[in-house]
Amino acid sequence: MAKVLAALRHHWKKSTFGACLLGWGGHWLYGKHCDNLLRRAACQEAQAFGNQLMPATMPLKKATVFLNPAACKGKAGNLFEKNAAPILHLSGLDVTVVKTDYEGQAKQLLEIMENTDLIIVAGGDGTVQEVLQEPGLLRIMAAFSKIPIGFIPLGKTCTLSNTLYPESTNQVQHITNATLAILKGETVPLDVLQIKGEKEQPVFAVSGLRWGSYRDAGVKASKYWYLGPLKTKAAHLFSIFKEWPQKHQAALMYVGPTERPPEEPEEKSSRPPLYVRLYRRLRSYWSSPKEFPQEVAPEDWEELKLSTIELSIATRNRQLDLARTKDFMDICIEAESVSKGEFVHRGSQKMREPHMCPEGSQCIQASRCILQLPEGTEGSFGIDNEEYEAMPVEVKLLPRKLRFFCDPKIREQLLQAVVQ
């Protein structure tokens, strides 16, 4: 024993390195063991759903998973197979996985839409965007909105997970909790923004649109990866040297909030036979007097010129309120007068909360707006963290258009807020 201690003392550098390596290895192995325990507990809970008895004539529920293997730097496929796929299969669902790693899937997606009971998006914000942007998908929005959607956070940026699930620092626990929430069946309605340019097909977003200096600097942060945790501050600091002050000028026209109609019941009665429907239609035609169409009141548009450091148009999905009586989106026009130090500090905050509206900003509630940019304007929009060319656009709110699965605790909190 004395010889061992003497050798360790004599080679203290190697001994210190070995001790650190041993400690790190033990911590890594313990983390893997805890992750396996989480997976086992989630699979046991999913097995309870799979063991439930069902009538022999009732078909299995069909789930279509849109998986983006390129998300999370190519790790999404492995994360899904290890953490989410076993839970889905044990639950008794008939699972079909569609990998969204190639173009030209619109026809295949539309065929699947007719034969699925629920949709699961496995990836990040970009995967949600890709599914929503498929040509023809949201043009049949009336049918699409009746299918509940599950979201499994596998990407680098997962804005929706903050709305649908409790926060968790453990990635495995976050993924398994999201997958189990799909099986539990609790849903919440989410708004959608329809963003349409002059000639382009409309783009749909569940978070919002950003245009300005903070967004432009934030997308360049990955170039300074070698600075580690300082890369975000460095990106905003270097953007100051290129141009200051940074102003974005535009014209904005908007319409105020609209009244929220009563929510339709989720379960509708079965369709009556053909002869009953014909009888009702003929009776209503002969008995009811013809009514002249009422004139629709013109929309009350308001217009303003703006000069801002950043403009954001966001849904209210981050702050769900089931008791809200009006439907609107939040337009935040940030003041252009900001110091350089405040710009760098606030830029780091916006990397965590992209649609935060700081003090001193002009906040507008609108159901529809038109953003006119000066001719020759360069730059890009950030729509759900995806980059699009900046151009004049019309943004329209589609309230409560999609239903997403959520954690039962989240829905319970929302219902308690309604009661209070």
PyMOL commands that set and color helices and strands:
alter all, ss='L'
color gray80, all
select helices_A, chain A and resi 2-10+12-50+71-74+76-90+106-113+125-133+138-144+159-164+171-184+213-218+221-242+274-287+317-319+340-352+408-419
alter helices_A, ss='H'
color red, helices_A
select strands_A, chain A and resi 62-67+94-99+118-123+149-153+187-196+203-205+208-212+248-255+258-259+302-308+310-314+326-327+329-333+362-366+368-372+380-383+386-389+393-405
alter strands_A, ss='S'
color yellow, strands_A
deselect
rebuild
show_as cartoon
